Amino acid sequence: MKKIGAFFSSVMMTSLLLAGCGGATESDVNESSESSEPTESSDTTAEVTEELTEIKQITSWFAQPDHGGQYAALAKGFYEEAGLEMTIESGGPQVSAVQIVASGEADFGMAPADALIAARDQGIPVVGLAAILQSNPQILLFHKDTPISDFPDLDGRTVYVAPGVMYWEYIQSAYNLNVDEMAFTGQFGPFIADDEAVSQAFVTTAPYNLAQEGIDVDYLFIDDSGYETYANVLFTTEDYIEENYDTVRAYIEASLKGWDYYKTNYDEINPVIQEANPDYDLEAMAYGSEALIDLIYGSDAAEHGVGYMSEQKWSKLLAQLKDIGVVESDIDVNELFTTEFLPNE
């Protein structure tokens, strides 16, 4: 039985620890002149504005460091330099970037690679363009000094995880775990109350937030289980690529330029993100930015650049999803993603 619908909702639930909600706001600047004759400069401005191609991107959640490169590209004018008028729209609870892009309500989205594979299995022709997170930021959290050093040590424990999460389906099967599975609601109260419990979380937020409450934790990275999925993959649809090839190229070029900028200038860009998500304080945001460095700029990206994707990693993930019964149809791995818009390809 497929668990795809549950997956979309569970991905959103795992992020509920992120504070606040908000969306980037755009300001319309209306130039006017007291003279009835337009000046040369106003003519030029109007001409440049008319040449910009309007695009919209839906992110994976409320504005946060995980989207830092996109906001950097917007704030530093990289999209405009590429001929694009970008609108960044925040995701959130009950928001599926895949469904929004597939319906044409947004041109581009961000989603984990396994979600794009699951969508393909449903006949939704989405295509990955660049993998911002080379490694999955999701973790399994446990209290400090709990005798857990590897995934087999989870056996027999209470584990808080959203129903249908694909990586958890894989881990249970791969390590033959028998656990007391409880539904994760986005709140860590039950985990805090049970010193032996385990909970899904994000490395960019949960350890910091819990430390502020005086709770010391440790964790296992999901990637270390053998289930390696790219996260925050920039994607669009097959039709959009065919009809707007140059726009896709410009979008990826500007976005990756933004991520290169964010790496050493996140302290400049995080206040821009905070404007879209005012409840996310800058100290917590700085923690998240630091936690993301290796996930974005390490692994294969250290050699090939931000956004890199390999056929080997996509193929392995596809095979794992077929093994656990999430994917039932025959999917050509080369339909799942393309590297033709990446700068080194």
C-alpha positions in Angstrom: 0.0 0.0 0.0 1.3 3.4 -0.9 1.9 5.9 2.0 2.5 9.0 -0.2 -0.3 11.2 1.1 0.8 10.5 4.6 4.3 11.4 3.6 3.4 14.9 2.4 1.7 15.7 5.6 4.4 14.1 7.8 7.2 16.1 6.2 5.4 19.3 7.2 4.6 18.0 10.7 8.3 17.3 11.4 9.1 20.9 11.0 6.4 22.3 13.5 9.2 23.2 16.0 10.1 26.1 13.7 8.7 29.3 15.2 6.3 31.6 13.5 4.8 32.1 10.1 5.3 34.7 7.4 5.8 35.4 3.8 8.1 37.6 2.0 6.4 40.9 1.1 7.0 42.7 -2.1 6.7 46.5 -2.4 5.5 48.2 -5.5 7.3 51.5 -6.2 5.4 53.9 -8.3 7.5 56.6 -9.9 5.8 59.8 -10.8 6.8 63.2 -12.2 5.4 66.6 -11.8 6.1 67.2 -15.5 3.8 66.0 -18.1 6.7 64.8 -20.1 8.4 61.6 -18.8 12.1 61.9 -18.2 14.7 59.8 -19.9 15.5 57.9 -16.6 11.8 57.0 -16.0 11.6 55.7 -19.6 14.6 53.5 -19.0 13.2 52.2 -15.7 9.9 51.3 -17.3 11.7 49.5 -20.2 13.8 47.4 -17.8 10.8 46.5 -15.7 8.9 45.3 -18.8 11.7 43.0 -19.7 11.7 41.1 -16.4 10.0 37.7 -16.5 7.7 37.2 -13.5 8.3 33.9 -11.6 7.1 32.5 -8.3 8.7 30.0 -6.0 7.1 28.1 -3.1 9.5 27.1 -0.4 9.5 24.0 1.8 8.3 25.8 5.0 8.1 29.2 6.7 11.1 31.4 5.9 14.2 30.1 7.5 18.0 29.6 6.9 17.2 26.5 4.8 16.0 29.0 2.2 18.9 31.5 2.7 20.3 31.4 -0.8 17.0 32.1 -2.4 16.5 35.2 -0.1 20.1 36.2 -0.8 19.5 36.1 -4.5 16.4 38.2 -4.1 18.0 40.7 -1.7 21.2 41.2 -3.7 19.4 41.6 -7.0 20.7 38.4 -8.6 17.3 37.4 -9.9 16.7 40.8 -11.4 20.2 40.7 -13.0 19.1 37.4 -14.6 16.0 39.1 -16.0 13.6 37.7 -13.4 11.0 39.3 -11.1 11.0 36.8 -8.3 8.2 36.3 -5.7 9.1 33.9 -2.9 6.1 32.4 -1.2 6.5 30.5 2.1 5.3 27.0 2.5 3.8 25.8 5.8 1.4 23.3 7.4 -0.9 21.5 4.9 1.0 23.1 2.0 2.4 20.8 -0.7 5.0 22.5 -2.9 4.7 19.6 -5.4 0.9 20.0 -5.8 1.2 23.8 -6.1 3.9 23.6 -8.8 2.1 20.8 -10.6 -1.1 22.9 -10.7 0.8 25.9 -12.2 0.1 28.1 -9.1 3.9 28.5 -8.7 6.7 28.0 -11.3 9.3 26.5 -9.0 9.3 24.7 -5.6 11.5 23.1 -3.0 11.0 19.5 -1.8 13.1 16.4 -0.8 14.1 14.0 -3.5 12.0 11.2 -2.1 8.9 13.4 -2.4 9.7 14.1 -6.0 10.1 10.3 -6.6 6.8 9.6 -4.9 5.1 12.3 -7.0 6.5 10.7 -10.2 5.0 7.4 -9.0 1.6 9.2 -8.9 2.1 10.4 -12.5 3.1 14.0 -11.6 5.9 15.0 -14.0 8.1 17.0 -11.7 11.9 17.3 -12.3 14.7 18.1 -9.9 16.9 20.9 -11.0 19.4 21.4 -8.1 19.8 19.8 -4.7 20.5 22.5 -2.2 20.9 20.2 0.7 23.3 17.4 -0.1 22.5 15.7 3.1 19.2 15.3 5.0 18.9 17.7 8.0 16.5 15.3 9.6 17.6 13.4 12.7 16.4 11.0 15.4 16.8 12.8 18.7 17.4 11.2 22.1 18.4 12.4 25.6 22.1 12.9 26.3 23.7 9.8 27.9 21.0 7.5 26.6 22.8 4.3 25.4 22.2 4.9 21.7 25.1 4.9 19.3 23.6 3.3 16.2 20.2 2.5 14.7 19.9 -1.0 16.1 19.9 0.6 19.6 16.4 2.1 18.8 14.9 -1.3 19.1 12.3 -1.6 21.9 12.1 2.2 22.5 9.2 4.7 22.2 9.7 6.6 19.0 7.8 9.8 18.1 7.6 10.0 14.3 5.0 11.2 11.8 3.0 8.3 10.2 4.2 7.3 6.8 7.5 9.1 6.8 9.6 7.4 4.1 12.9 7.3 5.9 11.3 5.7 9.0 9.7 3.0 6.9 13.2 2.3 5.5 14.9 2.3 8.9 12.4 0.0 10.5 12.8 -2.5 7.7 16.6 -2.2 7.3 17.2 -2.7 11.1 14.3 -5.0 11.9 13.1 -2.7 14.6 10.2 -3.4 17.0 9.3 -0.1 18.6 6.4 1.6 20.3 5.6 4.1 17.5 3.8 7.3 18.6 2.6 10.0 16.3 4.8 13.1 16.2 2.7 16.2 16.5 5.5 18.8 16.2 5.6 19.3 20.0 8.5 17.9 22.1 6.6 17.7 25.4 6.1 13.9 25.4 9.8 13.4 24.3 11.0 15.7 27.1 9.0 13.8 29.7 10.4 10.4 28.8 14.2 10.0 29.2 14.2 6.9 27.1 12.2 8.2 24.2 13.4 9.1 20.6 11.9 11.7 18.4 12.2 12.9 14.8 13.6 16.4 14.5 15.7 18.8 12.4 19.3 19.3 13.3 19.0 23.0 12.4 16.5 23.8 15.2 15.7 21.1 17.8 19.1 20.8 19.6 19.2 24.6 19.9 15.6 25.0 21.1 15.8 22.2 23.6 19.2 23.5 25.0 17.4 26.8 25.7 15.1 24.8 28.0 18.1 23.1 29.7 17.6 19.8 27.9 20.8 18.1 26.6 20.3 15.9 23.6 22.2 13.8 21.1 21.0 12.4 17.8 21.5 10.1 14.8 21.5 11.6 11.3 19.0 9.9 9.0 21.7 9.8 6.3 23.8 7.5 8.4 21.1 4.9 8.3 21.9 4.3 4.6 18.8 6.2 3.5 20.3 9.2 1.7 17.9 11.7 0.1 18.7 15.1 -1.2 16.6 17.8 0.6 15.3 21.2 -0.6 15.6 20.2 -4.2 14.7 23.0 -6.5 12.2 21.6 -9.0 9.6 22.4 -11.7 7.6 20.4 -14.2 8.6 18.9 -17.6 6.2 21.2 -19.4 7.6 24.3 -17.8 11.2 23.4 -18.8 10.1 22.7 -22.4 8.2 26.0 -22.6 10.5 28.2 -20.5 14.0 26.8 -20.9 15.9 30.1 -20.7 13.9 31.1 -17.6 14.8 27.9 -15.9 18.4 28.4 -16.6 18.3 32.0 -15.3 16.5 30.9 -12.2 19.0 28.2 -11.3 22.0 30.4 -12.1 20.7 33.2 -9.9 19.6 30.9 -7.1 23.0 29.1 -6.9 24.7 32.5 -6.9 22.6 33.4 -4.0 23.7 30.2 -2.1 27.3 31.0 -2.8 26.8 34.4 -1.3 24.8 33.1 1.7 27.7 30.8 2.9 29.9 33.7 4.1 27.2 36.4 4.5 24.3 34.7 6.3 24.5 37.3 9.0 23.6 39.9 6.4 20.8 37.8 4.9 19.2 36.4 8.0 17.5 39.7 8.9 15.9 39.6 5.4 14.6 36.2 6.2 13.3 37.5 9.6 11.3 40.1 7.8 9.3 37.2 6.3 9.2 35.2 9.5 9.4 37.7 12.4 9.0 35.1 15.2 12.3 33.4 14.2 15.0 35.2 16.3 18.4 35.9 14.8 20.4 33.9 17.4 18.4 30.8 16.6 18.7 31.6 12.9 22.5 31.9 13.2 22.6 28.4 14.8 20.6 27.0 11.9 22.9 28.7 9.3 26.0 27.1 10.9 24.3 23.7 11.1 23.5 23.9 7.4 27.1 24.6 6.2 28.2 21.0 5.8 24.8 19.9 4.6 24.8 22.4 1.7 28.5 23.0 0.8 30.0 19.7 1.9 29.8 16.2 0.4 29.7 16.2 -3.4 29.1 20.0 -3.5 32.6 20.6 -2.1 34.0 19.4 -5.4 31.2 20.0 -7.9 29.5 23.1 -6.5 26.2 23.9 -4.7 23.2 22.1 -6.1 25.1 19.0 -7.5 23.2 15.8 -8.0 24.4 12.4 -9.1 22.5 9.6 -10.9 24.0 7.1 -8.4 22.3 8.8 -5.4 19.0 9.2 -7.2 19.1 5.5 -8.3 19.9 4.2 -4.9 17.0 6.2 -3.3 14.6 5.0 -6.0 15.6 1.4 -5.4 15.0 1.8 -1.6 11.6 3.3 -2.1 10.6 0.4 -4.3 12.0 -2.1 -1.8 9.8 -0.7 1.0 6.7 -0.5 -1.3 6.3 3.3 -1.5 7.0 3.2 -5.3 5.2 0.6 -7.3 5.6 1.8 -10.9 8.7 1.6 -13.2 10.4 5.0 -13.2 13.3 6.0 -15.4 15.8 7.6 -13.0 16.8 10.1 -15.8 13.2 11.5 -15.7 13.5 12.4 -12.1 16.2 15.1 -12.4 18.4 17.0 -14.8 21.9 18.5 -14.3 21.8 20.5 -17.5 21.2 23.8 -15.7 24.0 23.4 -13.2 27.0 25.6 -13.9 29.6 22.8 -14.2 27.5 20.7 -16.6 
